[in-house]
Amino acid sequence: MHKAGFVNIIGSPNVGKSTLMNALVGERLSIITSKAQTTRHRIMGIVNGDDFQIVYSDTPGILKPAYKLQESMMNFVHGAVDDADVILYVTDTVEQSDRSDSVIERVNHSGIPTIVVINKIDLTTPAALEALVEQWQAKIPGAVIIPCSAKEQIGMTGVLNAILERLPEGEAFYPKDTLTDKTLRFFASEIIREKILLNYEKEIPYCCEIEIDTYKEEPTIDRISATIYVSRQSQKGIVIGHKGERLKRVGKQAREDMERFLQKKVFLQLFVKVQEDWRNNERQLRRFGYDQQ
């Protein structure tokens, strides 16, 4: 008997979805920072066993959209509820939000097998955790509740076993050696975006989008040229910094991360351009890969 299916990971920002995804896949596919809205696209990670294939899909965090980019991000979330074989709903021990209510209602009406993962159990007490389990059992009555800590690798076997129990029978969707559906260009842009999230404060990271202009693979080095788009002229100077120092720091950190990811040398060029209010421009959003359907 062979099992195969899509396991879609949804939940609020900052509950550790990307950490959980990376722990389940065993590779660093989703970027991880302490800032909200780190994930903007659905990112797939594929795990193969002797008799199963799990296609994980990490989605943007659940939010109330303030502009068209966030509407697109929520489209990814709604799609993830509708086309899953198994839903992995991630919360944690400190989440306090009602922004997920409509998504939880959608999950409850979906009829799709659901696993609620309570992440970060290393940050709570047994009594508080027991109360949380009861609370989530009431919110999603048909779900199995599994406490874990993705960061500390606690309870991950239980999560995997619960997924395998609920995975439908079927043939693999992807070849056995496939790790993800995303291209090297995509991961290069995500690594640059992660460094922006880590190096800039306030609104700057959320006004930036990365476009890979050229990606040339050579035997011993990959040559990458990328443009960082910002929403306003004033943001361009902030991203570049005095004498280009901030942009150089981002480039150095991104290049070092790319070299670790690719296991080869990387030559990286970064440019900064202004694309006025791109987050509300449907044509630009499509160009950057955000579905507005």
C-alpha positions in Angstrom: 0.0 0.0 0.0 1.4 3.4 -1.0 0.1 6.7 0.4 0.4 10.2 -1.1 -1.2 13.5 -0.5 -1.0 17.2 0.1 -0.6 18.4 3.7 -1.3 22.1 3.8 0.1 24.1 6.8 -2.0 27.1 7.9 -2.2 29.3 10.9 -1.6 32.9 12.3 1.7 34.7 11.9 4.5 34.1 14.4 3.2 30.6 15.6 6.2 28.9 14.0 4.6 27.5 10.8 7.8 27.9 8.8 9.9 26.3 11.6 7.5 23.4 11.6 7.6 23.0 7.8 11.4 23.0 7.8 11.5 20.4 10.6 9.1 18.1 8.8 10.9 18.4 5.5 14.4 18.3 7.0 15.5 21.2 4.8 15.4 25.0 5.2 12.8 25.9 2.6 10.7 28.5 4.3 12.4 31.7 5.6 12.2 32.2 9.4 12.3 35.5 11.2 10.5 36.9 14.3 8.6 39.3 12.1 5.0 38.7 11.0 4.1 38.1 7.3 7.4 36.3 6.6 5.8 33.9 4.2 4.1 35.5 1.1 3.7 32.5 -1.2 2.7 28.9 -0.9 6.0 27.0 -0.6 6.0 23.2 -1.2 8.4 20.7 0.5 8.3 17.1 -0.5 9.1 14.1 1.7 9.4 10.6 0.4 9.4 7.3 2.3 9.4 3.7 1.1 5.6 3.7 1.0 4.5 7.3 1.1 5.0 10.8 -0.4 3.9 13.8 1.6 3.7 17.2 -0.2 3.8 19.9 2.5 2.6 23.4 1.6 3.5 26.3 3.9 1.1 29.3 3.5 1.2 32.9 4.5 0.0 33.7 8.0 -3.7 34.4 8.5 -4.4 38.2 8.6 -7.0 40.8 7.8 -5.9 42.3 4.5 -5.0 46.0 4.4 -3.9 46.1 0.7 -4.0 44.0 -2.4 -0.8 42.1 -1.7 -2.3 40.8 1.6 -5.6 39.9 -0.2 -3.4 37.7 -2.5 -1.7 36.2 0.5 -5.1 35.3 2.0 -6.1 33.7 -1.4 -3.2 31.3 -0.8 -4.6 30.4 2.6 -8.1 29.8 1.4 -6.8 27.7 -1.5 -4.8 25.7 1.0 -8.0 24.8 3.0 -9.9 23.8 -0.2 -7.3 21.6 -1.9 -5.7 19.8 1.0 -5.8 16.0 1.7 -4.8 16.8 5.3 -4.9 20.2 7.0 -2.1 21.0 9.5 -3.5 23.9 11.5 -0.7 25.5 13.6 -1.1 27.5 16.7 1.2 28.0 19.7 1.1 28.4 23.5 0.9 32.2 23.4 -1.3 33.1 20.4 -4.1 35.6 21.3 -6.1 36.5 18.2 -9.5 36.2 16.6 -8.3 36.8 13.1 -8.5 33.1 12.4 -12.2 32.6 13.2 -13.3 32.7 9.6 -10.6 30.3 8.5 -11.4 27.9 11.4 -15.0 27.9 10.4 -13.9 27.1 6.8 -11.8 24.2 8.2 -14.7 22.9 10.2 -17.0 22.8 7.1 -14.3 21.4 4.8 -14.7 17.7 5.9 -10.9 17.4 5.4 -8.9 15.5 8.1 -7.3 18.1 10.3 -4.4 18.0 12.8 -4.1 20.9 15.2 -0.4 21.4 16.2 0.2 23.4 19.4 3.7 24.6 18.8 6.3 26.0 21.4 5.3 23.7 24.2 8.7 24.4 25.7 7.4 27.9 26.6 4.4 26.8 28.8 3.4 24.6 31.7 1.6 21.2 31.7 -1.5 22.7 33.2 -1.7 25.6 30.7 -1.1 23.1 27.9 -3.9 20.8 29.0 -6.3 23.8 29.0 -5.1 24.7 25.5 -5.7 21.2 24.2 -9.3 21.3 25.5 -9.8 24.8 24.0 -8.7 23.7 20.5 -10.7 20.4 20.8 -13.8 22.6 21.2 -12.9 25.0 18.4 -12.2 22.2 15.8 -14.1 19.2 17.2 -13.0 16.7 14.5 -9.3 17.4 14.8 -6.6 15.5 16.6 -4.6 17.8 18.8 -0.8 17.3 19.0 1.5 19.5 21.2 5.1 19.9 20.0 8.1 22.1 19.7 9.4 22.3 16.2 12.4 24.4 17.2 13.4 21.9 19.9 12.3 18.8 17.9 9.9 17.7 20.6 6.8 15.7 19.5 7.7 15.7 15.8 7.3 12.0 15.4 3.8 12.2 16.7 3.0 14.9 14.1 4.4 12.7 11.3 2.6 9.6 12.5 -0.7 11.5 12.7 -0.2 12.7 9.1 0.6 9.2 7.8 -2.5 7.8 9.5 -4.7 10.4 7.6 -2.9 10.4 4.2 -5.0 8.8 1.4 -3.8 5.9 -0.6 -2.4 6.8 -4.0 0.7 7.1 -6.2 3.4 9.7 -5.8 2.8 13.1 -7.4 6.5 13.9 -7.9 9.7 12.0 -8.7 11.4 10.6 -5.6 14.3 12.9 -5.8 12.2 16.1 -5.9 12.5 18.3 -2.8 10.3 21.3 -3.8 8.3 22.7 -6.7 10.1 26.0 -6.5 13.1 27.1 -8.6 16.5 28.2 -7.6 15.5 31.7 -8.6 12.7 31.6 -6.1 14.9 30.5 -3.2 17.5 33.2 -4.2 14.8 35.9 -3.9 13.5 34.5 -0.6 17.0 34.5 0.9 17.5 38.1 -0.1 14.0 39.0 1.3 14.9 37.2 4.6 18.0 39.4 5.0 15.9 42.5 4.4 13.5 41.4 7.1 16.5 40.9 9.5 18.3 44.2 8.7 15.5 46.8 8.5 12.8 47.9 10.9 9.3 49.2 10.8 7.6 49.2 7.3 10.6 48.8 5.1 10.7 45.0 4.9 7.0 44.9 4.0 7.4 47.4 1.2 10.2 45.4 -0.5 9.8 42.8 -3.3 12.7 40.9 -4.9 13.0 40.1 -8.6 15.8 37.9 -10.0 17.0 39.6 -13.2 19.5 37.0 -14.2 20.6 33.6 -12.9 23.5 32.0 -14.6 24.6 28.5 -13.4 28.3 27.7 -14.1 30.2 24.6 -13.0 31.9 26.3 -10.0 29.8 29.5 -9.4 26.3 30.8 -9.8 26.0 34.4 -11.0 22.9 36.2 -9.8 21.6 39.7 -10.4 18.6 40.9 -8.4 16.5 44.0 -8.0 14.9 45.1 -4.7 11.8 47.0 -5.4 10.4 49.5 -2.9 7.2 51.5 -2.8 8.5 55.0 -2.4 11.6 57.1 -3.3 12.4 57.8 0.4 12.6 54.0 1.1 15.3 53.6 -1.6 17.9 55.6 0.3 17.1 53.7 3.5 17.6 50.3 1.9 20.9 51.4 0.3 22.2 53.2 3.4 25.1 55.6 3.8 27.7 54.9 1.0 25.8 51.7 0.2 26.7 50.1 3.5 23.3 48.6 4.4 22.8 47.1 0.9 26.3 45.7 1.0 25.5 44.0 4.3 22.3 42.5 3.0 24.2 41.3 -0.1 27.0 39.7 1.9 24.6 37.9 4.2 22.4 36.7 1.3 25.4 35.5 -0.7 26.8 33.5 2.2 23.4 31.9 2.8 23.0 31.1 -0.9 26.5 29.4 -0.9 25.4 27.2 2.0 22.1 26.4 0.3 23.6 25.7 -3.2 26.9 24.2 -1.9 28.9 26.3 -4.4 30.3 29.8 -4.9 27.9 32.7 -5.7 28.5 36.1 -7.2 25.5 38.4 -6.3 24.7 41.8 -7.5 21.9 43.8 -5.9 20.1 46.9 -7.3 17.3 49.0 -5.7 14.5 50.6 -7.8 11.2 52.3 -6.9 7.9 50.8 -8.1 5.3 53.2 -6.6 2.7 51.5 -4.4 3.4 48.1 -6.0 1.5 46.3 -3.2 -1.8 47.8 -4.6 -1.0 47.4 -8.3 -2.6 44.3 -9.7 -0.4 44.2 -12.8 2.8 44.4 -10.6 1.4 41.8 -8.2 0.9 39.4 -11.1 4.4 40.1 -12.3 5.8 39.2 -8.9 3.8 36.0 -8.9 0.8 36.9 -6.7 -2.5 35.5 -8.0 -5.3 38.0 -7.8 -8.1 35.6 -8.8 
